[in-house]
Amino acid sequence: MNVVPVQMHDEIVTKAYQARGYDFEESREAAKWCSMAAWHGIKTHNAVKALHLDHLFGAGPGGTVPGAEIEVLPSRFAAVEKWNANYKLGQSVASRAMERAMQLADEYGVGIVTVDNAFHYLWGGGYVIDAANKGYIAYTNCTTTLAEVVPFKGKYPTIGTNPHSWGFPTKDLIGFNVCIDWATSKIAMGRVQQLKREGKELPPECAIDENGNYTTNPADVFGLVTFGDHKGYGLSLANEMFGAFSGGSLPTIRGHFGEDHPNEKLGISCYFQVTHPDALDCGNFAGGRSQGENVKAVLNDILGHGNENCLFPGQIEAGSAAESEKAGGLLFTDVEVEELAKMAEESGVAFDRAAINKA
Amino acid sequence: MNVVPVQMHDEIVTKAYQARGYDFEESREAAKWCSMAAWHGIKTHNAVKALHLDHLFGAGPGGTVPGAEIEVLPSRFAAVEKWNANYKLGQSVASRAMERAMQLADEYGVGIVTVDNAFHYLWGGGYVIDAANKGYIAYTNCTTTLAEVVPFKGKYPTIGTNPHSWGFPTKDLIGFNVCIDWATSKIAMGRVQQLKREGKELPPECAIDENGNYTTNPADVFGLVTFGDHKGYGLSLANEMFGAFSGGSLPTIRGHFGEDHPNEKLGISCYFQVTHPDALDCGNFAGGRSQGENVKAVLNDILGHGNENCLFPGQIEAGSAAESEKAGGLLFTDVEVEELAKMAEESGVAFDRAAINKA
């Protein structure tokens, strides 16, 4: 594996975004959250994916708007803010929204920021882990750009892969933050495409064909299935509901930039919530434990009794972060390094191969 | 099916609770939420189940405390309240906590009540549907009395069946409130017991035996499995986390009343959150729609396009409520009527069989 210094990566990615018209601040934010994903081993949401996404949906008709200003909309409610992101870059908006939710939680115990006219923020886990690093309980959900998932027992994809991400501040207790973070489809569309490229079959009952029947042939996939049958469907629907109450339009035309939908909106919606742990602390922990000691005791109980080989959610990502830390940079495959080199060339940045070590 | 008038049912159940030492107010609340469950066809959480639960875990050492007072703990945070329920009856505490969360949401946009030293509140869906009837977006989770579920790939049950319930105010839009409400185990322990009684096998991969292997023999069940593998595990763990941050003790001894755990606590924890829909309304809905019209358009889109035979979460319960409405009372089986008659007799209430019609 190649070890790419974070500073080098961030400079290239920042410049790549700037070359696409984004201002310095939002480009720097975009690079930071790409680093965050790569640092935690999230291959699907690193800079390569981010810029590919920008290429597909970004700056252009209906896509993100470089340099857009976030409008904080008037509200009579102190602990909840409503933002019109004006299609500003997703990572910028998400990191600022989570930051604001933390400030609101400092004041009210809980803070929510709901965002209309938003754009894909990439890895939700990054924002909640960052908030957990700062000591908060954090949560985010969003509607995803395309409706690729069918309702339970359905035939036509009308809901997104709609992820949920929760982060809990447990780093000082068990070495990493518990982070529950996944999409509500059983498998990702990216996985379908990968299996198609590799000529392999899908796992059973993960996707349907155009007749609404289960298929394991990636070429026949018309819609994805939610995890856990009606339960995952409920969780995906929840994001659609939060989106619909905030300002999101019809899921089946979301992200269909370039098509003619004069009276509809094509952007996604995001929801951020932060709770201050002190606001939940009822001050009466067993055995005279502090709040932190109690959380640790509960976690130890859960993975005790013969469950020692189980993992907590977030533990795999924390392991990848530890490897990045040990190697002293982002662990990239040869292919990813070449993508980064191409990105540097396109953005007019020198690509210093000598700075990349092998791990 | 028998049609039991709500007033008759509530009087018997109230008296039954009073006969066990609960005061009039909490007994009336208990009866109300039993009605609410029965009205919506929730057979597992009606009065029969409630009083059985009270018999097992209720008033007595470590159980609920009749007439207990809820203490609102001091907090510097205005939008989040911390309650010590002092083991007051679960339905009383839950209904009051949700009511308070609604008041907080009126003021701050969002309101949270977290409850320490709590007791099983029965059907979570009831509280969020009630809040949705009043126009709010509501959510609750709790840790369940016993740890019956194994962590993903685990061997020993260390987490609860820990349910989540979300309610969205959609009754005026589509005729009922969307209510997402389920436990995080693939099947309920009650279902295991039922299949055992009936000499039937479990569905595959729902439970493990004492060696940590999957079993379909109800007699060999040592622990239940979460729905959706690691995803349901994350959702169950989330409840344990909220509990641990608030005041919950070790899950493996929770509900083990009567055992000797001098330095530990045996009660459950609950979390209630209400969000005011106005606080999420960014005021820019496509096609000039109002918030409600937009939510309706999104819901119609989701169950359109060939998905017309799918259901929304909460729709089955709404169908049962409509049947109750049509019949003019609670639809009880003969067995349930006899349980109610027994309850009446034990509580010294006359049981007017003539008031029960057939539907």
Interface residues (C-beta under 8 A of the other chain):
Chain A: L73 S75 R76 F77 A78 A79 V80 K82 W83 N84 E107 Y108 G109 V110 I112 T114 D116 N117 I137 V150 P151 F152 K153 G154 K155 Y156 T158 I159 W166 F168 V178 I180 D181 W182 G212 F227 G228 D229 H230 K231 G232 Y233 G234 L235 L237 A238 E240 M241 F242 G243 A244 F245 S246 G247 G248 S249 L250 P251 T252 N263 E264 K265 Q273 T275 H276 P277 D278 A279 L280 D281 C282 G283 N284 F285 A286 G287 G288 Q291 N294 V295 A297 V298 L299 D301 I302 L303 G304 H305 G306 N307 N309 C310 L311 F312 P313
Chain B: L73 S75 R76 F77 A78 A79 V80 K82 W83 N84 E107 Y108 G109 V110 I112 T114 D116 N117 I137 V150 P151 F152 K153 G154 K155 Y156 T158 I159 W166 F168 V178 I180 D181 W182 G212 F227 G228 D229 H230 K231 G232 Y233 G234 L235 L237 A238 E240 M241 F242 G243 A244 F245 S246 G247 G248 S249 L250 P251 T252 N263 E264 K265 Q273 T275 H276 P277 D278 A279 L280 D281 C282 G283 N284 F285 A286 G287 G288 Q291 N294 V295 A297 V298 L299 D301 I302 L303 G304 H305 G306 N307 N309 C310 L311 F312 P313
